[in-house]
Amino acid sequence: MDVPYGSILAAILVCIGVGIFCGTCQVAMIETADMFGVTSDELKDRAQDFFGPMQISVYSVTGLMVFMSVLFVFVAFMATAQSKRQIYEDDTVPCGGRCCTTLALIIGYMLTFLWVVINGAIILPIIFTIMVSRYYNFLAQNSTANACIDLAYYGFTDTGGRGTTVCGTEDLNKFGSSADTAFLYYIVAYGGSVIVLLGLVNFLMCFSANWGHLKDGLKRRDYEKKRQQEEQELEEINAGYAHDSHPRAQHRNTGPAVMVPESYEMRVGRGGSGRGGGAGGVGGGGERPPINGYY
């Protein structure tokens, strides 16, 4: 059985990438929620309401990608021509023909588009955390008194009356350190998503190649069937010709010599030779010599 090494490598890339993405995203979202823990109650509640479902979504996407990777590897095994000939003997192959490979291609394109969107979406928290982190480092280096970070500059609003500013040394230190940690984890998560994309693109290339091989294999199989039929017809024609020419050869006399009966002239000649003293009998002829010991 042939092994689809390309699809196995793609599955390994997808599993590694989605594992990195899932673990680092969970930590990054926890750190981001801690950042908003020092803000107003309204912003804190918004952060909790947002990151809670996001964590569940990340777990769901991880499980989905692992399942699809295993399914894609199975389809790759079934689409291998050598495996198809060894396991099945007819055309009704479950998940081994062009239809199932085409379905896998469509699903692969959809998953690739999904991860392109995820890559674009994860850039937003990366930009936010690096901007907050650099601004916090600037305030810490300059030791500005009564320094504050106004989250309204980043698009956040608060209707509760407390405002969107983060002030105080303790709150700023917690806010800035959480931003630094979240930024690092978001970067690693982005790298994991890129690895997932590489694995999905590898899957798409393998499925496209398998689809082409299956199509060419069907044409080659039809050609082999026609060639075998022609060879069988030629063998039947040659066998019929040999059967027709064989009885003619049996009529040839290949046995030993038979006794030739004595003719009347031979008997007369032999008698005349005895009576005529060498005259040779009737017609002046003598006794005829034997042929191969027989007359």
Steps between C-alpha positions, in 0.01 A plus 500: 500500500637839399537760774391861423797669660394846383161477669654359819746791510212743448306340786803530729536868411132566563502321837816677617375839383155465652652378827724806520212727403262355757742509795641846437162652419358383830783660696488818289127544556537445874772767513284736293209449739737581791594822322138615512471387861645832614257703289139591567242236584331545164818438301583207728161343439532553127837329499365201693199471272722510193791277599284227654334395173826559314679242715225246428528579128875440506448160663234415241721601208785292643286187523359560152843536343637186664197302380525639147872423486436134584215490246717655229773243560242222468377645171860525380556130577181403317583719202836332450481288187704209635291483819182510292612202289610294799191550718217531248434318176224715348422864439271545804774620734385687815686830524756393244379647173495843347168598661627455854832665413310796351295530821820499704638773275193718557519453877872574488443828318234600753732424794781692331276803460398469867861504615581795276224688684640383836846625399355836413298517821793414729696795365260739678586397860868490400483864389301602810731332751821626339368858495396485865825330598718758330301787645531348847878457457524863391317615814714275722827631354401866530348459850220740415296598804127431487546308177194328361405286202176600334340201327266731309789557259476129412126501435369400845211687662349497847148618573521426874657829595844379611657561162750305296823614666743282691690700759715427802837329518364161610225487240735619226763240590244220492347629181839536327643164613185320389523674162865390459415136578190498280697647210759218512232231512304658217814496285554129568132434429537680168796276416290194583225617268754546222616139551136387475467688172812333364359161590167577334670621183702177499174305532355687203803421285485131595126477429545671163775254408289203616206622294719522191649154562155347540384657176806376313464160665149458360623581149792262541272224625271537197804486273626183671159334465487575127856379452428173684188445290701549181771261620239239590339529157839458332572190710164349405567568129846340520361199688232444233755519218724242670203265549406520131853422373570208737286222325683554170826399656351169619452372137874474443629136484776481757474124577721209380505369141227254402521184290444580132289224340659302217369592157418270214792621289740429784375144536515436124845643477628288784348185338647579158839546649490151639382335178673698236860471626558866532272626228310691752150360438230683321611820351869417560490632849670345804408504864456848643723592790340536844426842641618540860484125548139483382330458166 
